[in-house]
């Protein structure tokens, strides 16, 4: 009885899943456009909740297309493009649409320059007609007829969305699905593939984030923990200083590489700026460099200026680490798709904080114990000396 019931439940679940998958796969095919236009081929694009519908006419290499974005916001623009030069937005030939603040629907063609800016104008191929609509259900669709050249029948496609700046399209996000919304398309065969892989710029961005998180965000705090707590343990001897120096110099070297990578990313993307992240990064690099230079001017322990140097060294060091942690989270906000990285770094901070709390308690216990021992020894030595003097007098 139980086996039969279990089998029935599993069969029902399997049936429901298959029906769900089937209905999801046929979403674009079952959609009805308001102008009653039908299309022989369609595909649900894998990113940004978009779909592409088309009728291809091989006799004159023209294609009627409908690019649809579901759940489109009136504060956003949408675009679909072909790019024979590769699976990227730069250099693509785009169809753009958005709704102005007065409710007017704008649609036009645009080329995308090397920095990712859409420039309104004619494309490398003819677009005999283009229009757009925004449905009451929140779907925005671009309709167009394209007269293709032979190298565009099978080529790369790109689709995007971004926010409006007033009534002008602004830069699209450079993280998450926006950087993966690319693929290849063959109008004649209906073959569509997704090639949304991490771009070289994304790889550089990831490298930049990892380098800075490891250097300023991990090695530097570890170096401070070593200097603050290990020197209390007499058994460690001068080793704490060398470990501290290794952590700080290694952190600075890796941080310089991360900073340079960030500056390169900024110069490669003039239209995209993270002002706070950039300014904090420059400040942190400057403070870190001052710390390194200060090592060359470090007075000897018994020098009269050593106290002032210590105050300077500690103030700049703690300030650099605090700003670094803030800026790392600024970077995670820019890399909003890397939520796992953010969680991992929070875990690292919790671990380092816990270690610091434990060592703080231990070192205070050691210091207090040593003071008590020293006080007891001093008192004992004082009593013995007085007793000796009494005996001699007698």
C-alpha positions as CSV (number, residue, x, y, z in Angstrom):
1,X,0.0,0.0,0.0
2,X,2.8,2.4,1.0
3,X,4.8,1.5,-2.0
4,X,1.9,2.2,-4.3
5,X,1.2,5.5,-2.7
6,X,4.9,6.5,-3.0
7,X,4.9,5.5,-6.6
8,X,1.8,7.5,-7.3
9,X,3.3,10.6,-5.6
10,X,6.5,10.3,-7.5
11,X,4.6,9.8,-10.8
12,X,2.5,12.9,-10.0
13,X,5.6,15.0,-9.2
14,X,7.3,13.9,-12.3
15,X,4.3,14.7,-14.4
16,X,3.9,18.1,-12.9
17,X,7.6,18.9,-13.5
18,X,7.5,17.7,-17.1
19,X,4.4,19.8,-17.7
20,X,6.1,22.8,-16.1
21,X,9.2,22.4,-18.2
22,X,7.2,21.9,-21.3
23,X,5.1,25.0,-20.7
24,X,8.2,27.0,-19.9
25,X,9.9,25.9,-23.0
26,X,6.9,26.8,-25.1
27,X,6.4,30.3,-23.5
28,X,7.6,32.1,-26.6
29,X,5.6,29.9,-29.0
30,X,2.3,30.3,-27.2
31,X,2.6,34.1,-26.9
32,X,0.0,36.1,-28.8
33,X,1.0,39.6,-30.0
34,X,-1.5,42.4,-29.9
35,X,-1.1,43.0,-33.7
36,X,-1.9,39.3,-34.3
37,X,1.5,38.9,-36.0
38,X,2.7,35.3,-36.0
39,X,6.2,34.0,-36.2
40,X,7.4,30.6,-37.4
41,X,10.4,30.5,-35.1
42,X,11.1,31.8,-31.6
43,X,13.4,31.2,-28.7
44,X,13.4,32.1,-25.0
45,X,16.7,33.9,-24.5
46,X,18.5,32.6,-21.4
47,X,19.1,36.0,-19.8
48,X,17.1,39.0,-18.7
49,X,13.6,37.4,-19.3
50,X,13.6,38.1,-23.0
51,X,12.5,36.2,-26.1
52,X,13.1,36.6,-29.9
53,X,10.6,35.7,-32.6
54,X,11.2,35.8,-36.3
55,X,10.2,34.9,-39.9
56,X,13.1,34.5,-42.2
57,X,12.7,35.0,-46.0
58,X,15.6,33.4,-47.8
59,X,14.7,34.7,-51.2
60,X,15.7,38.2,-50.3
61,X,17.5,37.5,-47.0
62,X,15.1,39.6,-45.0
63,X,13.8,38.8,-41.5
64,X,10.8,40.0,-39.6
65,X,11.7,40.0,-35.9
66,X,10.0,40.7,-32.6
67,X,12.2,41.2,-29.5
68,X,10.2,41.0,-26.3
69,X,11.2,41.8,-22.8
70,X,8.8,40.6,-20.1
71,X,8.4,42.6,-16.9
72,X,9.9,45.7,-18.5
73,X,10.1,48.8,-16.4
74,X,9.2,52.2,-17.8
75,X,12.4,53.5,-16.2
76,X,14.5,51.2,-18.4
77,X,15.5,50.9,-22.0
78,X,15.8,47.7,-23.9
79,X,18.0,46.8,-26.9
80,X,18.6,43.8,-29.2
81,X,21.6,43.7,-31.6
82,X,23.5,41.8,-34.1
83,X,27.3,41.8,-34.0
84,X,29.3,40.1,-36.8
85,X,32.6,41.1,-35.0
86,X,31.9,38.9,-31.9
87,X,29.6,38.1,-29.0
88,X,29.8,41.5,-27.3
89,X,28.0,44.8,-27.2
90,X,30.8,47.0,-28.5
91,X,30.6,47.2,-32.3
92,X,27.0,45.8,-32.5
93,X,24.1,47.0,-34.6
94,X,21.2,47.6,-32.3
95,X,17.5,48.2,-32.1
96,X,16.6,50.3,-29.1
97,X,13.3,51.2,-27.4
98,X,12.1,52.9,-24.2
99,X,9.2,55.0,-22.9
100,X,9.8,58.7,-22.2
101,X,8.6,60.4,-19.0
102,X,5.6,61.8,-21.0
103,X,4.5,58.3,-22.0
104,X,5.8,58.5,-25.6
105,X,7.4,55.3,-26.8
106,X,10.8,55.8,-28.5
107,X,12.3,53.3,-30.9
108,X,15.3,53.7,-33.2
109,X,18.4,52.1,-34.6
110,X,21.9,52.7,-33.1
111,X,25.4,51.5,-33.4
112,X,27.5,50.8,-30.2
113,X,30.9,52.3,-30.1
114,X,34.0,50.8,-28.4
115,X,33.2,52.2,-25.0
116,X,29.6,50.7,-25.1
117,X,27.8,53.9,-25.8
118,X,24.8,53.7,-28.2
119,X,25.0,56.2,-31.0
120,X,21.7,56.8,-32.7
121,X,21.9,56.4,-36.5
122,X,21.7,54.0,-39.5
123,X,23.1,50.5,-39.3
124,X,25.4,48.6,-41.6
125,X,22.3,46.9,-43.0
126,X,18.9,48.3,-44.0
127,X,16.0,48.4,-41.5
128,X,12.9,49.1,-43.7
129,X,10.6,49.3,-40.7
130,X,10.8,49.5,-36.9
131,X,8.2,50.1,-34.2
132,X,7.6,49.2,-30.6
133,X,4.9,48.6,-28.0
134,X,4.5,48.5,-24.3
135,X,1.7,46.2,-23.2
136,X,-0.5,46.6,-20.2
137,X,1.0,43.4,-18.9
138,X,4.4,45.0,-18.7
139,X,6.0,43.5,-21.9
140,X,8.0,45.8,-24.1
141,X,8.5,44.6,-27.7
142,X,10.5,45.9,-30.6
143,X,9.1,44.9,-34.1
144,X,11.4,45.3,-37.1
145,X,12.2,44.1,-40.6
146,X,15.9,43.7,-41.3
147,X,17.4,43.3,-44.8
148,X,20.5,41.2,-43.9
149,X,23.8,40.9,-45.6
150,X,25.1,37.3,-46.1
151,X,27.4,37.5,-43.1
152,X,24.5,38.4,-40.8
153,X,22.2,35.4,-41.5
154,X,24.3,33.5,-39.0
155,X,26.1,35.7,-36.5
156,X,26.3,36.8,-32.9
157,X,23.4,38.4,-31.1
158,X,23.4,40.6,-28.0
159,X,20.5,41.9,-25.9
160,X,20.5,44.4,-23.1
161,X,18.5,46.5,-20.7
162,X,19.6,49.5,-18.6
163,X,18.2,52.5,-16.8
164,X,17.2,55.8,-18.3
165,X,19.0,59.0,-17.3
166,X,16.1,61.5,-17.8
167,X,14.8,60.5,-21.2
168,X,18.2,59.2,-22.4
169,X,19.5,55.6,-22.2
170,X,22.3,55.4,-19.6
171,X,25.0,52.7,-19.2
172,X,23.7,49.2,-18.6
173,X,24.9,47.2,-15.5
174,X,28.3,45.6,-16.0
175,X,27.6,42.6,-13.8
176,X,25.4,39.6,-13.6
177,X,23.1,38.7,-16.5
178,X,23.8,41.9,-18.4
179,X,27.3,40.6,-19.0
180,X,26.1,37.2,-20.1
181,X,23.3,38.2,-22.5
182,X,25.1,37.1,-25.7
183,X,24.9,34.2,-28.0
184,X,24.9,33.0,-31.6
185,X,21.9,33.0,-33.9
186,X,21.2,31.4,-37.3
187,X,18.0,32.8,-38.9
188,X,17.9,30.3,-41.6
189,X,18.1,27.1,-39.5
190,X,16.6,28.5,-36.3
191,X,19.7,27.5,-34.3
192,X,20.3,29.6,-31.2
193,X,23.1,29.0,-28.7
194,X,24.1,30.9,-25.6
195,X,27.8,31.9,-25.3
196,X,27.4,33.9,-22.1
197,X,30.8,33.3,-20.6
198,X,33.0,35.5,-18.5
199,X,34.5,38.2,-20.7
200,X,38.1,39.2,-20.4
201,X,37.0,42.4,-18.8
202,X,35.0,40.5,-16.2
203,X,38.0,38.3,-15.5
204,X,40.1,41.4,-14.9
205,X,37.4,42.7,-12.6
206,X,37.3,39.5,-10.7
207,X,41.1,39.5,-10.4
208,X,41.0,43.1,-9.2
209,X,38.5,42.1,-6.5
210,X,40.4,39.0,-5.4
211,X,43.8,40.8,-5.2
212,X,42.4,43.7,-3.2
213,X,40.4,41.5,-0.8
214,X,43.4,39.3,-0.1
215,X,45.9,42.2,0.3
216,X,44.2,45.1,2.0
217,X,41.3,43.1,3.4
218,X,43.1,40.0,4.8
219,X,46.9,40.2,4.9
220,X,47.0,43.7,6.3
221,X,44.6,42.9,9.2
222,X,46.5,39.7,9.9
223,X,49.7,41.7,10.0
224,X,48.2,44.1,12.6
225,X,46.9,41.2,14.7
226,X,50.4,39.7,14.7
227,X,52.1,42.9,15.8
228,X,49.5,43.7,18.5
229,X,49.3,40.3,20.1
230,X,52.2,38.0,19.4
231,X,54.9,40.3,20.8
232,X,53.3,39.8,24.2
233,X,54.4,36.2,24.2
234,X,58.1,36.1,25.3
235,X,58.6,32.7,23.6
236,X,57.9,34.2,20.2
237,X,60.8,36.7,20.6
238,X,61.6,39.0,17.6
239,X,59.8,36.6,15.2
240,X,56.6,38.6,15.6
241,X,58.3,41.6,13.9
242,X,59.4,39.6,10.9
243,X,56.0,38.0,10.5
244,X,54.4,41.4,10.7
245,X,56.8,42.8,8.1
246,X,56.2,39.9,5.8
247,X,52.4,40.2,6.0
248,X,52.4,44.0,5.5
249,X,54.9,44.1,2.6
250,X,53.3,41.1,0.9
251,X,49.9,42.8,1.3
252,X,51.2,46.0,-0.1
253,X,52.8,44.3,-3.1
254,X,49.6,42.4,-3.9
255,X,47.6,45.5,-3.3
256,X,49.6,47.5,-5.8
257,X,48.8,44.9,-8.4
258,X,45.1,45.1,-7.5
259,X,45.1,48.9,-7.6
260,X,46.8,48.9,-11.0
261,X,44.3,46.4,-12.3
262,X,41.5,48.7,-11.1
263,X,43.0,51.8,-12.8
264,X,43.2,49.8,-16.0
265,X,39.6,48.8,-15.7
266,X,38.6,52.4,-15.2
267,X,40.6,53.6,-18.2
268,X,39.0,50.9,-20.4
269,X,35.5,51.8,-19.3
270,X,35.3,55.7,-19.3
271,X,31.5,55.6,-19.4
272,X,31.2,53.5,-16.3
273,X,32.5,54.9,-13.0
274,X,32.2,53.9,-9.4
275,X,33.2,57.2,-7.9
276,X,33.3,56.3,-4.2
277,X,35.1,53.0,-4.8
278,X,37.6,54.7,-7.0
279,X,38.4,57.6,-4.6
280,X,38.7,55.2,-1.7
281,X,41.0,53.0,-3.7
282,X,43.3,55.9,-4.5
283,X,43.3,57.1,-0.8
284,X,44.1,53.6,0.4
285,X,47.0,53.2,-2.1
286,X,48.4,56.6,-1.0
287,X,48.2,55.7,2.7
288,X,49.7,52.3,2.1
289,X,52.6,53.9,0.2
290,X,53.2,56.3,3.1
291,X,53.4,53.4,5.5
292,X,56.0,51.7,3.4
293,X,58.1,54.9,3.0
294,X,57.8,55.4,6.8
295,X,59.7,52.2,7.4
296,X,62.7,53.8,5.9
297,X,62.5,56.6,8.5
298,X,61.8,54.4,11.5
299,X,63.8,55.7,14.5
300,X,65.5,53.3,16.9
301,X,63.4,52.2,20.0
302,X,65.3,54.6,22.3
303,X,65.1,57.6,20.0
304,X,63.2,60.6,21.4
305,X,61.0,60.7,18.2
306,X,60.1,57.0,18.3
307,X,56.9,57.7,20.3
308,X,55.6,60.1,17.6
309,X,56.6,57.7,14.8
310,X,54.6,54.9,16.6
311,X,51.5,57.2,16.8
312,X,51.8,58.0,13.1
313,X,52.4,54.3,12.2
314,X,49.5,53.0,14.2
315,X,47.1,55.7,13.1
316,X,47.8,55.3,9.4
317,X,47.8,51.5,9.6
318,X,44.4,51.3,11.3
319,X,42.9,53.9,9.0
320,X,44.2,52.1,6.0
321,X,42.6,48.8,7.1
322,X,39.3,50.3,8.0
323,X,39.0,52.2,4.7
324,X,40.1,49.0,2.9
325,X,37.3,46.9,4.4
326,X,34.7,49.6,3.6
327,X,36.0,49.8,0.0
328,X,36.0,46.0,-0.4
329,X,32.3,46.0,0.3
330,X,31.9,48.9,-2.1
331,X,33.5,46.6,-4.7
332,X,31.1,43.8,-3.8
333,X,28.2,46.2,-4.4
334,X,29.6,46.8,-7.9
335,X,30.0,43.0,-8.3
336,X,26.4,42.4,-7.2
337,X,26.3,39.0,-8.8
338,X,29.2,37.8,-6.6
339,X,27.1,37.4,-3.4
340,X,29.1,34.3,-2.5
341,X,32.3,36.3,-2.4
342,X,30.7,38.8,-0.1
343,X,29.5,36.1,2.3
344,X,32.9,34.5,2.2
345,X,34.6,37.7,3.1
346,X,32.1,38.4,5.9
347,X,33.1,34.9,7.2
348,X,36.8,35.9,7.1
349,X,36.1,39.1,9.0
350,X,34.1,37.2,11.6
351,X,37.0,34.7,12.0
352,X,39.6,37.5,12.3
353,X,37.5,39.4,14.7
354,X,37.0,36.3,16.8
355,X,40.7,35.6,16.9
356,X,41.4,39.3,17.8
357,X,38.8,39.1,20.7
358,X,40.3,35.9,22.1
359,X,43.9,37.2,21.8
360,X,42.9,40.5,23.3
361,X,41.6,38.7,26.4
362,X,44.6,36.4,26.6
363,X,47.1,39.2,26.3
364,X,45.4,41.3,28.9
365,X,45.5,38.3,31.2
366,X,49.2,37.9,30.6
367,X,49.9,41.6,31.1
368,X,47.9,41.7,34.3
369,X,49.6,38.6,35.6
370,X,53.0,40.0,34.8
371,X,52.2,43.2,36.6
372,X,51.1,41.3,39.7
373,X,54.2,39.1,39.6
374,X,56.5,42.1,39.2
375,X,54.7,43.9,42.1
376,X,55.1,40.8,44.3
377,X,58.7,40.5,43.5
378,X,59.4,44.1,44.2
379,X,57.6,43.9,47.5
380,X,59.5,40.7,48.5
381,X,62.8,42.2,47.6
382,X,62.0,45.3,49.6
383,X,61.2,43.3,52.8
384,X,64.3,41.2,52.5
385,X,66.5,44.2,52.2
386,X,65.1,45.9,55.2
387,X,65.5,42.8,57.3
388,X,69.1,42.5,56.4
389,X,69.8,46.1,57.4
390,X,68.1,45.6,60.8
391,X,70.3,42.6,61.5
392,X,73.5,44.4,60.6
393,X,72.5,47.3,62.8
394,X,71.9,45.0,65.7
